[in-house]
Amino acid sequence: MTHQGPGSEQPGDIPGGADRWRLVGLAGLLSFVAMLDMNIVNVALPDIADGLRVSSATAQWAVLGYQLPVVALLLPAGRWLDGVSLRPAVLTATAGFGLCSALAALAPWAVWLIAARLAQGAFAAALFVLMPVLAIRSVRPEARGRAMSVPATLGPLGAVTGPAVGGLLLDHFGWHSVFLVKLPFCALALVVAWRALPRDGRLRPPGRRESADALLVAGGVAVLLLALTLAADTPAWLLLALAAVPPVWWWLRGPGGRPVAGVLRASALLRPHGAVLALATGFAALHYVVALHLQRDEGVSATATGLTVLAFPLAMGLAGPLGGRLADRYGARPVAVTGAVLTASGLLLCIPLGDGWSPVDVAWRLALAGLGMGLNGGPAQTLVMGAAPPDRTATVGSTVQLARCLGFALGPALATTAWSLAGTRSGLYLAAVAACLAVPLLAAPGRRPATVPEKSADPVSP
């Protein structure tokens, strides 16, 4: 990373006096493949159940087994990765992710598959934390908008293209292929990381305190995600989320959680995190409601529905690089707010749709929302990561990724509950209100306290 002056380089920054766009591309590649895995397996569940001769409920753990550790371990992984060297962390997480994907493809029994997916989710949690850290440390401050737009755009693209890619693979190669398809991406990422990342020490294993924190947070967040997943079929399961409060509260009051809460308050990051959560919730809710309504209520074919929903990621992919360039030129906050306004506008325009939805009417509204998400993604992450204390970038990376993942889980669950209580339009209202909340959260910079709490974890290795 280019030096900005004596003592300005962050621990773990990439030395060499020039932007390292290969590493930014690596962050984008890892973001795409990790988010691809969040959705690509869904379409293969019936075939997995038939192939392994298990029930549909058991096969569902091929998805839950990945999602639960991803969300549950993000915060502990962030605290731990603030104290380790970047190169071994990236190599270990990428290699472990690829190995577990291969083991899942080779699974002869359901227990094997679920174990492989649980381990893969743990490695993916580390990858999710490392992506924004890798991107922001690889470039000069004046190029951060462009750099952060790469993983911020490619990650959601992986999530929304997962079902389409999975269906194509399933039709031609069987359920094993939805796990094997990620291996070439992992191999390429390993080659780039091995060649481009400087040797900066060994990987320190988690200590007792970090392991205990991981158990507390994992327990609480796992219960919350499980409640959201079960609520998709029975909204009453949302009450289970109350059981997540005690372990998370205990962690927040302890030596592991206090520094995380402190850095968010001291760096004025609570509002941007709320905006990330709100936009992710609105996007996920709208995506769920539109796809389900077009097929179930309007009789639109699966192919036409897929093409209609594709308007969102296509627009987002086109706007993502533009958002990064605009953020570098005019500042991250105004561009992030503009993107949030466009996203909220696209979602609000879906509400006046009558009973007869046509794919064209829905597509242009989704395209408008996608343009907004593309403009918002990179600048919003730049706003968050740029305000992170130099020795807490992994911690802040984990919190912003947790906000996004929880939004993706909350959206469909809340939309399902609203739909069952008040019909389709209530799901659209929910999505629009969530997106609208992001605008004031991003627009207000908030007050920045004078000091940041001192770090209690081990320092970053040189």
N, C-alpha and C positions, 0 to 999 in steps of 0.2 A: 504493500500500500504506500502511496506517496506520503512522505513526511510533511506534516503541516507546521513543523517547528519543533524545538527541543521539548521532549517529554509529551508530545501530542499523540504519539502512536499508541493505540490500544493494545493490551495484552492479547497475543494471538493474531494480531494483524499480519497480513501478508507483506513481507519486506520486498524491496526491489525497486522502488521509485516509480512504478507504473501500475495502471489498472490491470488486473488479472481477469479478463473477461472469460477465459476458459473456466475459471472457478465459479464465476457467476452462472455460466452455462451448466456447470455441474450441479449447482444448487437448484436450477430449474429442472434439470433432468430428474434429480432425486425427488423433487416436489411432485413432478408429474407421475412418476411410478408409484410413490407412496399413496397419493390420492386416488390413482387408478385402482389400487387394491381395495379402496374403501367400498367400491361399487361393482367391480367387474365380476365378483363371485356370486352376486345376487341371482343373476340369470341362470347360473349353473346349479342352483340348489336342488331342483327336482332330479336332475341327472346324477348329482352326487348321492342323493337319497337312494335312487335306484341302483347305482353302481356299487355302493357300500352296503346295500340292503338294510337301511336304517329308516327311521321315521323322519318326516319333514321337520319336526321340532329338533331332532338331533342334528340333522343336516344344517339347520339354521346356525349352529355353533361354528360352522366354517366361516361365517361372517362375524358373529359376535366374538368369537375367539380372537379375531384380529382387532376389532374396534374397541373392545373393552380395555386391553392393555395400552393401546395407543392413547386413549383419552386419560386413563387412570394414572399413567406413569409420566405424563408430560411435565408436570411441575417438579416432581423429584428428579427427573432427568435433567431439567434445566439447572437446578441447584448443583447437581453433580458435575455437569459439563462445564460450569463456570470455573471448575477447579482442575480441569484436565487439558491436555494438549489437543490441538485441533486435528492434526493429521491422523494419529492412531484412532481417534474417535470416529472420524469419517470412514476410514478403512474398515474398522471393526463393525460398525453399524451397517455399512453397505454389504459387506461379505456375509454377515449374519442374516440379513434380510434375504439375500439371494439364496443362501443355503437352505433356509427354512422354506422358501418358496419351492425349491426343488424337492425337499422332503414331503411337502404337502402334495405335490403332484404324484409322488411315488406311494402315497398312503394306501396300504391294503385294508386298513380298518379305520373306523370313525375315530377311535381314541387316538390313533397315530395322527390323523389329520388335525384334530382339535389341538393336540399338544404342539404340533408344528405351527399352527396358526397363532396360538398364544405366544410362543417364542418369537414368531415373526412380528407380532404386534409390539412386543417389547423393543425389538431393534428399530421398528418403525417410529416409536416414540422418540428415540434418540435422533433419528433422521429428521423428524419434524422440527425438533429444536435446533439442529445444526444448519438447516437450510437458510433461514434469514441471517444467522450469524455468519455463515460462509459468504453470503452475498454482500453484506454490508462491510465486512472486513477486507474485501478484495478490491475495493475501489476507493478513490478519493471522495471526500464529502460532497463535492459538486457533481458527482456522477451517481450518487446513491439512489436517486429516483429511478433512473434507468435500470440500475442493478436490481433493486427490490421489485421492479415490475416483472422481472423474468420469473422468479418462483411464484410471485403473487398471481400471475396470469396462468402459468403452466399447471399449477396445482389444481385450481378449480376446473381447468380444462380436462385434466385427468379424471376428476370426479364425475363430470357430466358425460364424458365419452366412454366411461367404463362399461355401462350396460350395452351400448352399441358394439363395442369391440368384443365384449364377452359373448354376445349373441352370435356374432360372426364366427368366432373361434369354436363356439359350441356346435354350430351347425356342421362344421367341416372336420373338426379334430377331436371333439369330445371334451369332457369336463377337466381332464388333466391339463389341457392347453391353457386354461385361464390362469394357472399358476406358472406354467413354463414360459409364457410370453414375457414375463418380467426379467428372465435371466439375461437376455442380451443387454437390456438397459443397465442391469447391475454390473455386468462385465465391463461395459463401456465406462461406467462411473468409476469403477476400481482402477482402470487404466489411467484415466484423467487425474484422479486423486493421487495415485502413486507417483505420477510424473510431475504434477504441478504444485502439490502442497509441499512446503519445506519440512524437513525433519525437525520436529520440535519437542521430542521427548516421548516417554512411554505413557500408556494408558493406565491411570490409577483406578483400581477397583473401588466400588462404593464402600464407605465405612459403615459402622453400626448405626450411627445416627441417621445417615442417609437411607439405609435400609429400613429403619423403623419409620422414617417419614414416608417412604414409598408405600409401606403397608397401610399406613393411615389414609393417605390420599387415595391410594388405589382402591381401598375398601369403600370409601365414601363416594368417589366418582363412579366406580363400577356399579354401585347400587343405583345411583342417579341415572346412568345410561341404560341400565337394565329396565328401570321403571319407564323410561321414555320409549324403549323398544317394545315392551309389553303393552304400553298404552295405545300403540297403533291399532291393536285389535280390541282392547278393553280399556277405555279411558280411566276407569277406577284405579288402574295400576299406577296412575300418577301419584297417588297417596303414598306409595312406597318410597318416593323421593324424599320424604321427611326423614327416613332412616339414614340418609346420607349426611344429615347435618352434624350429628355428634362427632364422628371421626374427623371430618374436615374442620370443624370448630376447634377440636383438640389440637389438630396440627397447626392451625393458624395461631393458636395461643402459645405454641411451643417454640423451641429454638430453630426449628426448620421453617415454620411458616411466617414468623415475625419478620425476617429479612425480606421475604417476598412481598408481603403486604406493605412493608416500609418503603421499598424501592418504588412500588407503584404510586404510593402517595407522594413521595418526595420528588418523583420525576413527572408529576402531573399526567400520569398515563391512564388513570381510571376511566376518564371519559372516552379516549380513543379506543380502549378495550371494549367499552360498552357499545361503541359504534360498530366495531368489527362483529361483535355478537349479534347486534340488531340486524345488520345487513345480511349476515349469513343465515339468520333465522328467516328473514323475509324471502331471500332467494330460495332457500330449501322448501319453504312452505308453498311458494308460488309454483315451483317446478313440480311438486307433488300434486297440487290441486289441478293444475292445467292438464298434466298427463292423464290423471285418473278421470277427470271430467270429460275430456275429449273422447276417450275410449269407451267409458262406461255409459255416459249420458248422451253423448252426441253421435255415437256409433262410428267415429272416425277410425280408420284402420291403424294398426300398430306402426306401419311404415309411415303413413302420413303424420301420425302423432310424433314419431321420432324426428321427422324432418322439420316439423313445426317447432318443437322444443330445441332443435339444433340452432335456431336463430339466436338464442341467447349466447351459447359459447362462441359462435362465430363472431358475433359483434364484440364480445369481450376480448377475444383474441386479437382482433384488429385494433381495439382501443388501448390495449395494455401497453404496448411500446410508446404510444403517443402520450399516455398518462405519465410515464416515467420521464420523458423529455420535457413535458410541460412542468413537472414538479421540479426538475433541475433548473429550469429557467425562471419560474415564477414563485416557487416555494411549494412545499408539500401540502400545506393546509388548504389553500384555496382550491387546488386541483382535487384534493380528496373530497372537499365539500361539494364541488361542482359534480363530481361523479356520484356522490350520494343523492344529490338533488335529481339527477337524471334517472337513477335507479328507482327512487321513490315515485317519480313521475310516471315511469313505465308501469309500475305496479298499481298506482292509483288509476291509471287509464283502463286497467283491466276490470275495475269495479262496474263501470256503466255497461259492460257487455250484456246483451240480452240473454234470453234463454237459448237462442240458437247461435253457438259459437262457430265461426268459420276459421279454418287454419290460418288463412291470410290475416284476418283481424287480430288473431292472437299473436302471430309471428312478429308483426312489426312492433307490437307493444313489448314483446320479449326482447327484440333487438334493441329497443331504446333502453330497457333495463340493463341489457348486457353491455351496451356502450358505457353506461354509468359505472357498472362494476369493473370494467376494464380500466377506466380512468381512475377509479378509486383505489384499486387493489395495491398497486405499487406505492403511490403517495401515502396511503394510510399506514402501510408497513414502514415506510421511511420515517414518517412522523413518530411512530412508536419506537423503532429501533434507534433512530437518531437521538432520541431523548434518554436512552438507556445509559446508566453509568458505565464507564469503560470496562469494569470488571464484572458487570452483571448482564452482559448481552445475551448469554444463554438463558438466564432466568427470565428475562423479558421476552426472548424468543419463545420460550415454553408457554408463557401466559397468553401471548397473543394467538398462538396456535391452539391453545385450549379454548379460548373464546370462539375461534372459528369452528372448531370441531363440535363444540357444544351447540353452536347455532345450527350446524348441519343436522344434528340429532334432534334439537328442539323443534325445528320447523315442521317436519312431517308429523311428529307426535301432536303438536298443538293444533296443526291444521286438521288432523283427523278428528281430534276432540271437538273442534269448532264445527266441522262438517256434520258430525253425528248429532250435535245439539241444535244447529240452526241452518244447516244446508250449505251448499257450495259457496254462496256469496260470502258467508262468514269467514271461510278460509281465505278468500281474497282480501277481505278487510284486515284480517290478521297479518297477512304478508305486507300489505301497504302500510299499516300502522308501524310495524317493526322497522321497515325501511325509513319511514319518516322520522322515527326517533333518532336515527343515526345522524341526521343533518345538524341539529343543535349540539349534539354531543361532539361532533367534529369541529363545528364552527367556534365553540368556546374554548380558548386555550387553557383555561383553569389557572389556579394559583400554584406557583412552584415554591415549595418551602426552601429555606436557605441551605439546608444540609441533607445529605443522603445517609441513612444509617450505615454504620461500618459493617463490612462483610465478616461473617463468622466462619465461612467455609475456607478451605485451603486455597491459596493463591493459584492463578493460572501458571502452568509450567512455562518456562521461557522457551 
